[in-house]
Amino acid sequence: MTSQLLDKAIEQTFALLHQFKRLTVRWERRTELHDAFVSLACSLICWRRLKKANS
């Protein structure tokens, strides 16, 4: 994978994560709560992509 493709993939991932308002500003004081919300957001992004690919 070239550097440009990797940069594009990273930018796209951050753009998708910024759609989740809870993640745009970190309100949680505990790191594990923030990590849990990031994991949940990533799971939802993957689920939406798989759902769209099957349609």
N, CA, C and O atoms as CSV, one atom per row, in Angstrom:
chain,resi,resn,atom,element,x,y,z
A,1,MET,N,N,0.852,-1.173,0.000
A,1,MET,CA,C,0.000,0.000,0.000
A,1,MET,C,C,0.896,1.234,0.000
A,1,MET,O,O,1.798,1.354,0.830
A,2,THR,N,N,0.651,2.125,-0.909
A,2,THR,CA,C,1.489,3.308,-0.986
A,2,THR,C,C,1.136,4.279,0.132
A,2,THR,O,O,0.099,4.165,0.784
A,3,SER,N,N,2.012,5.213,0.322
A,3,SER,CA,C,1.830,6.202,1.382
A,3,SER,C,C,0.581,7.054,1.148
A,3,SER,O,O,-0.123,7.407,2.094
A,4,GLN,N,N,0.311,7.381,-0.116
A,4,GLN,CA,C,-0.865,8.201,-0.431
A,4,GLN,C,C,-2.158,7.462,-0.135
A,4,GLN,O,O,-3.104,8.058,0.379
A,5,LEU,N,N,-2.215,6.173,-0.450
A,5,LEU,CA,C,-3.415,5.379,-0.161
A,5,LEU,C,C,-3.625,5.238,1.337
A,5,LEU,O,O,-4.756,5.290,1.821
A,6,LEU,N,N,-2.543,5.061,2.060
A,6,LEU,CA,C,-2.637,4.947,3.511
A,6,LEU,C,C,-3.118,6.258,4.119
A,6,LEU,O,O,-3.965,6.254,5.012
A,7,ASP,N,N,-2.585,7.376,3.643
A,7,ASP,CA,C,-3.032,8.690,4.127
A,7,ASP,C,C,-4.516,8.904,3.867
A,7,ASP,O,O,-5.236,9.417,4.723
A,8,LYS,N,N,-4.966,8.511,2.691
A,8,LYS,CA,C,-6.378,8.664,2.347
A,8,LYS,C,C,-7.260,7.806,3.255
A,8,LYS,O,O,-8.318,8.251,3.701
A,9,ALA,N,N,-6.821,6.577,3.526
A,9,ALA,CA,C,-7.584,5.676,4.392
A,9,ALA,C,C,-7.675,6.225,5.811
A,9,ALA,O,O,-8.725,6.129,6.446
A,10,ILE,N,N,-6.595,6.794,6.307
A,10,ILE,CA,C,-6.589,7.359,7.655
A,10,ILE,C,C,-7.501,8.581,7.717
A,10,ILE,O,O,-8.279,8.723,8.660
A,11,GLU,N,N,-7.416,9.458,6.731
A,11,GLU,CA,C,-8.277,10.645,6.690
A,11,GLU,C,C,-9.745,10.249,6.610
A,11,GLU,O,O,-10.589,10.860,7.265
A,12,GLN,N,N,-10.051,9.240,5.820
A,12,GLN,CA,C,-11.427,8.782,5.678
A,12,GLN,C,C,-11.945,8.196,6.994
A,12,GLN,O,O,-13.099,8.411,7.367
A,13,THR,N,N,-11.086,7.458,7.688
A,13,THR,CA,C,-11.475,6.883,8.972
A,13,THR,C,C,-11.771,7.970,9.992
A,13,THR,O,O,-12.769,7.886,10.709
A,14,PHE,N,N,-10.928,8.985,10.071
A,14,PHE,CA,C,-11.177,10.079,11.005
A,14,PHE,C,C,-12.437,10.849,10.636
A,14,PHE,O,O,-13.168,11.291,11.522
A,15,ALA,N,N,-12.703,11.017,9.352
A,15,ALA,CA,C,-13.929,11.693,8.927
A,15,ALA,C,C,-15.162,10.901,9.359
A,15,ALA,O,O,-16.159,11.480,9.790
A,16,LEU,N,N,-15.088,9.582,9.242
A,16,LEU,CA,C,-16.213,8.743,9.675
A,16,LEU,C,C,-16.386,8.806,11.192
A,16,LEU,O,O,-17.515,8.853,11.682
A,17,LEU,N,N,-15.294,8.808,11.929
A,17,LEU,CA,C,-15.382,8.876,13.386
A,17,LEU,C,C,-15.926,10.217,13.866
A,17,LEU,O,O,-16.593,10.280,14.899
A,18,HIS,N,N,-15.648,11.282,13.132
A,18,HIS,CA,C,-16.129,12.605,13.537
A,18,HIS,C,C,-17.630,12.762,13.341
A,18,HIS,O,O,-18.209,13.743,13.806
A,19,GLN,N,N,-18.265,11.821,12.668
A,19,GLN,CA,C,-19.718,11.866,12.543
A,19,GLN,C,C,-20.396,11.530,13.869
A,19,GLN,O,O,-21.564,11.859,14.074
A,20,PHE,N,N,-19.667,10.879,14.760
A,20,PHE,CA,C,-20.203,10.540,16.070
A,20,PHE,C,C,-19.913,11.702,17.015
A,20,PHE,O,O,-18.771,11.917,17.420
A,21,LYS,N,N,-20.955,12.440,17.356
A,21,LYS,CA,C,-20.800,13.668,18.125
A,21,LYS,C,C,-20.135,13.438,19.480
A,21,LYS,O,O,-19.435,14.316,19.984
A,22,ARG,N,N,-20.347,12.277,20.063
A,22,ARG,CA,C,-19.762,11.985,21.371
A,22,ARG,C,C,-18.240,11.919,21.285
A,22,ARG,O,O,-17.558,12.106,22.293
A,23,LEU,N,N,-17.704,11.657,20.104
A,23,LEU,CA,C,-16.261,11.519,19.959
A,23,LEU,C,C,-15.575,12.807,19.513
A,23,LEU,O,O,-14.351,12.908,19.596
A,24,THR,N,N,-16.343,13.800,19.038
A,24,THR,CA,C,-15.701,15.021,18.550
A,24,THR,C,C,-15.050,15.791,19.684
A,24,THR,O,O,-13.990,16.391,19.507
A,25,VAL,N,N,-15.685,15.775,20.851
A,25,VAL,CA,C,-15.085,16.362,22.049
A,25,VAL,C,C,-15.078,15.273,23.107
A,25,VAL,O,O,-16.091,14.608,23.327
A,26,ARG,N,N,-13.973,15.095,23.743
A,26,ARG,CA,C,-13.864,14.021,24.735
A,26,ARG,C,C,-14.419,14.504,26.069
A,26,ARG,O,O,-13.774,15.275,26.780
A,27,TRP,N,N,-15.620,14.044,26.397
A,27,TRP,CA,C,-16.281,14.445,27.632
A,27,TRP,C,C,-15.967,13.493,28.780
A,27,TRP,O,O,-16.017,13.902,29.940
A,28,GLU,N,N,-15.650,12.261,28.494
A,28,GLU,CA,C,-15.438,11.274,29.537
A,28,GLU,C,C,-14.118,11.516,30.249
A,28,GLU,O,O,-13.090,11.764,29.618
A,29,ARG,N,N,-14.161,11.442,31.546
A,29,ARG,CA,C,-12.933,11.603,32.322
A,29,ARG,C,C,-12.110,10.324,32.331
A,29,ARG,O,O,-10.881,10.355,32.394
A,30,ARG,N,N,-12.810,9.203,32.267
A,30,ARG,CA,C,-12.114,7.921,32.304
A,30,ARG,C,C,-11.752,7.479,30.886
A,30,ARG,O,O,-12.592,7.478,29.986
A,31,THR,N,N,-10.506,7.111,30.712
A,31,THR,CA,C,-10.002,6.718,29.399
A,31,THR,C,C,-10.725,5.496,28.852
A,31,THR,O,O,-10.988,5.416,27.652
A,32,GLU,N,N,-11.051,4.539,29.726
A,32,GLU,CA,C,-11.684,3.318,29.236
A,32,GLU,C,C,-13.080,3.584,28.682
A,32,GLU,O,O,-13.525,2.866,27.787
A,33,LEU,N,N,-13.777,4.590,29.187
A,33,LEU,CA,C,-15.082,4.939,28.617
A,33,LEU,C,C,-14.930,5.520,27.214
A,33,LEU,O,O,-15.695,5.186,26.310
A,34,HIS,N,N,-13.948,6.382,27.043
A,34,HIS,CA,C,-13.699,6.958,25.713
A,34,HIS,C,C,-13.290,5.855,24.735
A,34,HIS,O,O,-13.750,5.826,23.594
A,35,ASP,N,N,-12.433,4.962,25.186
A,35,ASP,CA,C,-12.014,3.842,24.338
A,35,ASP,C,C,-13.202,2.969,23.951
A,35,ASP,O,O,-13.282,2.477,22.826
A,36,ALA,N,N,-14.123,2.781,24.895
A,36,ALA,CA,C,-15.317,1.973,24.602
A,36,ALA,C,C,-16.174,2.645,23.533
A,36,ALA,O,O,-16.690,1.967,22.644
A,37,PHE,N,N,-16.333,3.968,23.606
A,37,PHE,CA,C,-17.118,4.677,22.596
A,37,PHE,C,C,-16.430,4.659,21.233
A,37,PHE,O,O,-17.101,4.584,20.203
A,38,VAL,N,N,-15.113,4.728,21.217
A,38,VAL,CA,C,-14.375,4.628,19.950
A,38,VAL,C,C,-14.572,3.235,19.348
A,38,VAL,O,O,-14.792,3.103,18.144
A,39,SER,N,N,-14.494,2.204,20.181
A,39,SER,CA,C,-14.704,0.837,19.696
A,39,SER,C,C,-16.123,0.654,19.177
A,39,SER,O,O,-16.335,0.013,18.147
A,40,LEU,N,N,-17.089,1.215,19.885
A,40,LEU,CA,C,-18.480,1.134,19.435
A,40,LEU,C,C,-18.658,1.844,18.098
A,40,LEU,O,O,-19.329,1.324,17.207
A,41,ALA,N,N,-18.071,3.014,17.952
A,41,ALA,CA,C,-18.171,3.754,16.692
A,41,ALA,C,C,-17.537,2.963,15.547
A,41,ALA,O,O,-18.101,2.896,14.455
A,42,CYS,N,N,-16.378,2.369,15.788
A,42,CYS,CA,C,-15.720,1.563,14.748
A,42,CYS,C,C,-16.574,0.363,14.371
A,42,CYS,O,O,-16.671,0.003,13.198
A,43,SER,N,N,-17.189,-0.251,15.370
A,43,SER,CA,C,-18.068,-1.395,15.094
A,43,SER,C,C,-19.260,-0.980,14.255
A,43,SER,O,O,-19.642,-1.692,13.326
A,44,LEU,N,N,-19.854,0.160,14.570
A,44,LEU,CA,C,-20.992,0.648,13.791
A,44,LEU,C,C,-20.588,0.990,12.361
A,44,LEU,O,O,-21.337,0.726,11.421
A,45,ILE,N,N,-19.417,1.572,12.198
A,45,ILE,CA,C,-18.935,1.898,10.853
A,45,ILE,C,C,-18.762,0.618,10.038
A,45,ILE,O,O,-19.186,0.553,8.885
A,46,CYS,N,N,-18.140,-0.398,10.634
A,46,CYS,CA,C,-17.949,-1.680,9.933
A,46,CYS,C,C,-19.283,-2.326,9.609
A,46,CYS,O,O,-19.484,-2.814,8.497
A,47,TRP,N,N,-20.201,-2.334,10.576
A,47,TRP,CA,C,-21.516,-2.932,10.365
A,47,TRP,C,C,-22.262,-2.237,9.224
A,47,TRP,O,O,-22.889,-2.900,8.398
A,48,ARG,N,N,-22.195,-0.901,9.175
A,48,ARG,CA,C,-22.864,-0.166,8.096
A,48,ARG,C,C,-22.257,-0.500,6.736
A,48,ARG,O,O,-22.969,-0.654,5.743
A,49,ARG,N,N,-20.926,-0.610,6.709
A,49,ARG,CA,C,-20.270,-0.959,5.438
A,49,ARG,C,C,-20.640,-2.350,4.973
A,49,ARG,O,O,-20.882,-2.559,3.784
A,50,LEU,N,N,-20.689,-3.312,5.892
A,50,LEU,CA,C,-21.065,-4.680,5.535
A,50,LEU,C,C,-22.527,-4.736,5.106
A,50,LEU,O,O,-22.873,-5.441,4.157
A,51,LYS,N,N,-23.368,-4.010,5.789
A,51,LYS,CA,C,-24.789,-3.976,5.445
A,51,LYS,C,C,-24.981,-3.384,4.045
A,51,LYS,O,O,-25.794,-3.872,3.260
A,52,LYS,N,N,-24.222,-2.326,3.746
A,52,LYS,CA,C,-24.316,-1.688,2.434
A,52,LYS,C,C,-23.780,-2.613,1.337
A,52,LYS,O,O,-24.319,-2.637,0.230
A,53,ALA,N,N,-22.731,-3.368,1.637
A,53,ALA,CA,C,-22.160,-4.272,0.635
A,53,ALA,C,C,-23.091,-5.439,0.322
A,53,ALA,O,O,-23.088,-5.947,-0.800
A,54,ASN,N,N,-23.883,-5.866,1.294
A,54,ASN,CA,C,-24.808,-6.974,1.079
A,54,ASN,C,C,-26.089,-6.555,0.374
A,54,ASN,O,O,-26.832,-7.400,-0.124
A,55,SER,N,N,-26.343,-5.271,0.331
A,55,SER,CA,C,-27.592,-4.785,-0.317
A,55,SER,C,C,-27.489,-4.741,-1.810
A,55,SER,O,O,-28.446,-4.360,-2.484
